Structures are given as C-alpha cells and as structure tokens.
Amino acid sequence: MLHRQLVRRIIAIGLLVCICYLWPVYHGDIWLLIRRPLAITEAIYLPSKPTRIAKVTVAANALNSTIIHRALRSHQVQNEIHGYAHHIATGELVGDLSENDSQGRPRGAWSKPAFLLSLIVAELTKPEHERLDWIFCFDADTIVMNPHTPLEIFLPPSSVPEVANIHLLMASNWDGLNSGAFGLRVHPWSVSVLSAVLAYPLYKGDKLKKDRFRDQSAFQWLLQSPDSFLVQGGHLGGRENWADVPMRWFNSLPINNAFSKKWDWIFNHNMTGALFDNGTREVYPDGKPPTVQSWKVMQGDMLVHFAGSTQVRDSWMGPWLERAENYLPEWSNATKKEDLKEHARHFWNMTANQIRGGKEREKEREKENAEKAAKSPDHFGGGKTSTSFPGMLHPKPVHSNPDSKDDAPNRNVVVESVTITQSGPVKIATQSVDRGKL
C-alpha cells in the first residue's frame, strides 16, 4: 500500500514538472502576457526572435502619464510575442526654430519625424544584411488590442514586382492622411521624405499657420498636393512609392463618426457607457445613418488609436485599456491574422494592378506626344529646331560688322561657351578663334 502511494506521488510530481516545462514552451505568447513593469526612458530591445521590423514611439510632455505607460505596456506584449524592438523617446528633440507654433499647440510634434529619421539613417549605415527592413511608428495614444497580429502581414509582398518600390504605408480618414500610425521602409527614399517633413515648418511656415495639423499636414502636402515636388516629380504622382492602406490594419479608431448630425464633436465629451464601442456593426446613435465607417474598430483589430481626444483622453483610454488587459478571446486571438493575410493579399494585388495600369497609361501618353511632335511642321526642316541636353556646349554667336575699321587689324575674336550642369549654366574658359575660319 505504501509502495503504491509512493509511486502515485512520483507520477503526480513528474506530470506536474512536465506541465510546468511544456506549457511555457508551447504557449509562450500567453506566458508573456503576465504583467511586468515597463520603463520608457530607453529603447526596448528584444532579441528573443529574429525579426527585421522595429517600432518607434515619441511620448513627449503631457503624454508621459500612467495611462500612456499602460498603453505602451500593451505594445510590449506584442513586441515580446513577435520579437520587435521598440524605440521610445520621452522628450523633445527639435528646437524652437520648428516648434514655434503660432496656434499655441502642444510641443513635440516635430520630434517624431526627427527621431524616426535618426533611426533610419543609423540603419542605412549598417551592412545591408544587418539592417532592419521596416520601422512602424505609433503615437503614444495607441493601444494594442490584439497582440497576436504580426506587422509582417501588412508589408507589400516581394513576390509582386509592381509594389517593390512601395516604401510608406499610411491610412486616411475624413481628415485625410493620419500619421498617428504608419510604416516606413528603411530606404533612402524614406530619408528624403522625412527630411522634407521635418523641414516643413521652415519652407512652408506661412501655410503651417493655417494648417489644422503639423507633421500630419506636412505628410498630406508632400504626398498629395499638386504643387508638391514629390507629386510633380514622381511617375504616377509619387504614388508608386507609397500606399494608402486600410485604417483597420493598424490604425482603427474608437468611434464611427467624429461629428454628430448637429456637428457636435464627439471628443468634446468624456466617454460614457453608450460611447464605449463593442467592436461590432452596432454603432453609436448620433443622428446619422447607421453606416459602419471603414475606420471604426472591430473585434480582432490589432490596434485602436485615440487621435484628437487630448482633452478627454483618460476617460476614453481607461476603459479600453481595461478591455485590452483582460485579453478577451473576441478581441485578442490568433485566428484573426488568417483573415488579415487574405485581405492584405487582395489589397496588394489591386494596388499592383493600379500601378501597372498607371504605367501603361503613362507610356501611351508619351507615345501620343511623340507622334504629335513627329507631325509638327517644325520637326523636319519646316522650322527652327534645336537639340539640347545637360552638358552640351552652346557657343554664343559673335556678331561683327565686316566694314568696321576697328575690327580690321584684329582677326581673332573670342567665342564664349556655356555648359549646363545640375547647378545651372556655367561659363567655361574662353578661346581665341581666327575670324577668317569662322
């Protein structure tokens, strides 16, 4: 009898040891949900899994609060599951030359592109095989609702050549492009774009005084305005290098409509139970038709973003943080990524078709312009024609009066040539030429 009891105890202990060992191994993502304190004074590096994606957040000034600490904790869970490094800055990085806002808005908006630019430049100095591929930037007022969602799902597939030059992923809503959450490829194009965004207060200072936003307005102008040098210089209006992706990929909003039928802004109010969206097709009755907007958060979405809620932020983010920290299966689950994979595949195929069609239309326009030029009466001897290209030498004609006595003794004249460079026309050394040979 004692022998049997001893054997049973040994078996029970052995089973318990096996469970304690195997459970974290096979359910490591759940194990990582155990709460631990988060320090946001330095970058978080998580080398547990090899990945070439990182995250960036600038939590400056008033955003450095208990609510924001909890929001960043929701990101840390996703980071640990998928192995993302998360670079977090907690102070201002840009001086008064840029941050001198005439509308008195909170400082720190220009620190985000500055911090992101510094990280991408640092990555580009590394050997290519050691670099990150993409960096995703998330504002500090974002909460990860479904940490099981990997950011890799949203990237343009390498198997589709038409989207190989897509370097920026940004979504839009009723206010236009939203820079609260976006992805940038580690690429020289990204350096140029971020440099232009960061310089926006300097070369578009007058426009900035009227803009509703700051870095977001800079992105909006640079990527979509007809007078932007990026739009004017790009083949497809610059759209071959960036994509307007669905908001619900990684930038869902906790509201359906920002304004009620009577134009009452929803973030003028603290969040009540009726405003606490349940992530279904049921919407808050604001007097407008109950149409579900494309940006409204749904159960299983990766993230919810509280853009524009600064004055009532804690009342809105608090309940959502409690929901996120409970990891409810309808919100936090791994099955959602399968639907996302199919949705992303369809999106990138459609984007590829649009780019392909745009290039074909561009070729047709070029062909039509060439045919019109060929039929022009000035094309073959019918009129004066000239050929010019960068670097060509253009001799300036010398006009003289053959009957002038002043010219008679001197048969040498000076011919001045000009070469065209990227910096503009440049005079080259002059040379003497015998007039008789001209």
C-alpha angles and dihedrals in degrees: 000000000000089000092055093048090051092050091049091051092049091050092048092049091047092052091048091052091049092050092048090051101040099041096067090042096056097031101037093138091059091043089057091059089078105114121252130171117269124218113202100182092093141025117282113228118194112183094171092107128029110246137151096209126090136179132228132200132174110204103180133168115331092013091070096091141119090268091053092047089056091047091053088048088061088056091049091060090055090045092054094047094051102026100246122163110224117206111201127185119193102185142053116280101180128069135228093278088076102019095055093113115186092204094057095240120162116282124244102065093115093048090076098064089039093054093043091049092052092052095048093048090050090052093050090057090062125085109276095248091056098048129102114249100210139011121202118205119209127181116235091247092070126104124201106226098175110034091178090075112100118213090223089078092071099051121109106260117249088220091070107070095193091067096042090104096051104119104164131053114193132155131215139209136174090308094052124245116010117212095187090099126016143136128236128191116230094249140124089253089063091052090055094048095047090047089054092047092049091050093048094100088056104046097028099036095133092050092047090060088065099036118108091217137027122215087013091055089049091056090045094053095041096049102035114017115106091224093053114115089224092056093043095046100043123092095234097026087285092297093119088075104047139035132214097222128192114281092227093062094078108333109059119161127224091229138064099208125018092208132039124228088271091052094253108157110234095218090060085082137061112248115266129187091269091056094049099104115219095209096247134104089277110107136194111268101243097154094265126108110284094248114150108234121223092242099051113116117250131191111280095026114140100232146006121211124204097204114171096013096107096125094048098022100128094051090053101039097042098070092041090053091052089052092049094047091054091060093214112197094237089058105029111044139129096223093074092071091067090061090045092053091056092044092050092047090053092046095051093046090053091047090051090052091051092050092046091050091048092053091049092051089048091053090049091053091049090050092049091049091050091050092049090050091050091054093048114113089229093058102081113029094304091110144357114302132181135189120214136169136162110287097021116138114236113196113209112230116244115220118202138166109241090204094054113117091206091065098045100082093045115063094171118088131181120247113198119204129196127203121204115227134173087265093054136265115341125190116231129205115299123237135203118240128188106247091216091064094051 
